[in-house]
């Protein structure tokens, strides 16, 4: 037997404290991983929206002529 009873009890308390902290950290990591997945899905959705809007803009820009007065105001 190594250590006194007091040392073993204190050591067990340290282990319990570390286990509690680990469980909290583990929950935080799981929450962050879920957030990352949600953000990645949002990024994919936004990228698709950007592609769609760019396509619409290019179609509109290619077939549309500005009146000179409006065109000059824009630039």
Residue frames as qw, qx, qy, qz and C-alpha x, y, z in Angstrom:
[[0.000, 0.887, 0.461, 0.000, 0.00, 0.00, 0.00],
 [0.433, 0.166, -0.002, 0.886, 1.46, 3.28, -1.02],
 [0.123, -0.425, -0.058, -0.895, 0.48, 6.54, 0.61],
 [0.113, 0.122, 0.729, -0.664, -1.67, 7.23, 3.59],
 [0.167, 0.579, 0.797, -0.026, -5.43, 6.99, 3.64],
 [0.068, 0.807, 0.173, -0.561, -5.66, 10.80, 3.49],
 [0.052, -0.470, 0.563, 0.678, -3.43, 10.92, 0.42],
 [0.140, 0.199, 0.913, 0.327, -5.53, 8.25, -1.32],
 [0.129, 0.732, 0.620, -0.252, -8.77, 10.14, -0.54],
 [0.037, 0.763, -0.102, -0.637, -7.31, 13.40, -1.80],
 [0.116, -0.250, 0.766, 0.580, -6.06, 11.62, -4.92],
 [0.169, 0.444, 0.872, 0.120, -9.52, 10.16, -5.53],
 [0.112, 0.815, 0.353, -0.446, -11.05, 13.61, -5.13],
 [0.033, -0.587, 0.431, 0.685, -8.58, 14.94, -7.71],
 [0.139, 0.057, 0.892, 0.427, -9.54, 12.15, -10.09],
 [0.147, 0.652, 0.733, -0.124, -13.24, 12.87, -9.59],
 [0.044, 0.795, 0.060, -0.602, -12.66, 16.58, -10.14],
 [0.053, -0.397, 0.647, 0.649, -10.73, 15.92, -13.35],
 [0.164, 0.291, 0.914, 0.231, -13.41, 13.49, -14.56],
 [0.147, 0.776, 0.510, -0.341, -16.09, 16.15, -13.98],
 [0.032, 0.712, -0.250, -0.655, -14.03, 18.72, -15.89],
 [0.147, -0.144, 0.837, 0.506, -13.47, 16.21, -18.71],
 [0.206, 0.527, 0.825, 0.010, -17.21, 15.55, -18.97],
 [0.127, 0.839, 0.210, -0.487, -17.88, 19.28, -19.19],
 [0.044, -0.573, 0.531, 0.623, -15.17, 19.71, -21.84],
 [0.231, 0.103, 0.914, 0.318, -16.47, 16.69, -23.75],
 [0.233, 0.718, 0.632, -0.177, -19.96, 18.22, -23.83],
 [0.056, 0.809, -0.108, -0.575, -18.47, 21.52, -25.01],
 [0.143, -0.327, 0.758, 0.547, -16.59, 19.72, -27.80],
 [0.250, 0.385, 0.877, 0.139, -19.76, 17.90, -28.87],
 [0.176, 0.832, 0.381, -0.364, -21.69, 21.17, -28.93],
 [0.007, -0.706, 0.370, 0.603, -18.97, 22.88, -30.97],
 [0.228, -0.068, 0.871, 0.430, -18.86, 19.95, -33.41],
 [0.258, 0.630, 0.732, -0.032, -22.62, 20.27, -33.93],
 [0.088, 0.862, 0.066, -0.494, -22.19, 24.02, -34.46],
 [0.149, -0.469, 0.640, 0.590, -19.47, 23.35, -37.04],
 [0.269, 0.264, 0.885, 0.273, -21.74, 20.93, -38.91],
 [0.193, 0.804, 0.516, -0.227, -24.55, 23.49, -38.89],
 [0.008, -0.800, 0.207, 0.563, -22.23, 26.24, -40.14],
 [0.243, -0.213, 0.789, 0.523, -20.85, 23.99, -42.89],
 [0.268, 0.534, 0.793, 0.121, -24.41, 23.35, -44.09],
 [0.093, 0.888, 0.230, -0.386, -25.09, 27.10, -43.99],
 [0.156, -0.597, 0.493, 0.613, -21.94, 27.74, -46.04],
 [0.282, 0.121, 0.859, 0.409, -23.02, 25.20, -48.66],
 [0.203, 0.745, 0.631, -0.074, -26.46, 26.81, -48.86],
 [0.007, -0.869, 0.030, 0.495, -24.97, 30.30, -49.21],
 [0.249, -0.359, 0.673, 0.597, -22.52, 29.12, -51.88],
 [0.274, 0.408, 0.825, 0.277, -25.44, 27.70, -53.87],
 [0.102, 0.877, 0.393, -0.258, -27.33, 30.99, -53.43],
 [0.146, -0.712, 0.320, 0.608, -24.29, 32.95, -54.64],
 [0.279, -0.046, 0.800, 0.529, -23.98, 30.75, -57.72],
 [0.212, 0.642, 0.733, 0.074, -27.68, 31.17, -58.45],
 [0.013, 0.907, 0.171, -0.386, -27.55, 34.96, -58.03],
 [0.225, -0.530, 0.513, 0.636, -24.38, 35.24, -60.14],
 [0.292, 0.227, 0.831, 0.416, -26.06, 33.22, -62.89],
 [0.143, 0.817, 0.555, -0.069, -29.16, 35.44, -62.78],
 [0.125, -0.832, 0.091, 0.534, -26.99, 38.57, -62.78],
 [0.275, -0.297, 0.670, 0.623, -24.97, 37.39, -65.76],
 [0.253, 0.474, 0.794, 0.284, -28.14, 36.49, -67.67],
 [0.039, 0.898, 0.377, -0.223, -29.68, 39.86, -66.88],
 [0.218, -0.734, 0.271, 0.584, -26.50, 41.82, -67.57],
 [0.359, -0.082, 0.738, 0.566, -25.90, 40.04, -70.87],
 [0.170, 0.524, 0.745, 0.375, -29.35, 40.74, -72.28],
 [0.106, -0.891, -0.399, 0.187, -30.02, 44.15, -70.79],
 [0.434, 0.377, 0.056, 0.816, -28.89, 47.54, -72.06],
 [0.225, -0.609, -0.413, 0.639, -28.87, 50.50, -69.77],
 [0.251, 0.923, 0.219, 0.193, -30.14, 53.84, -71.00],
 [0.547, 0.446, -0.235, 0.668, -27.11, 56.11, -71.26],
 [0.238, -0.695, 0.190, -0.652, -28.23, 58.40, -68.46],
 [0.866, -0.453, 0.073, -0.197, -28.71, 55.49, -66.05],
 [0.910, 0.140, -0.133, 0.366, -25.47, 53.88, -67.14],
 [0.330, 0.597, -0.246, 0.689, -23.52, 57.08, -66.55],
 [0.499, -0.677, 0.168, -0.514, -24.99, 57.46, -63.07],
 [0.963, -0.269, -0.026, -0.003, -23.81, 53.99, -62.12],
 [0.839, 0.080, -0.039, 0.537, -20.15, 54.61, -63.03]]
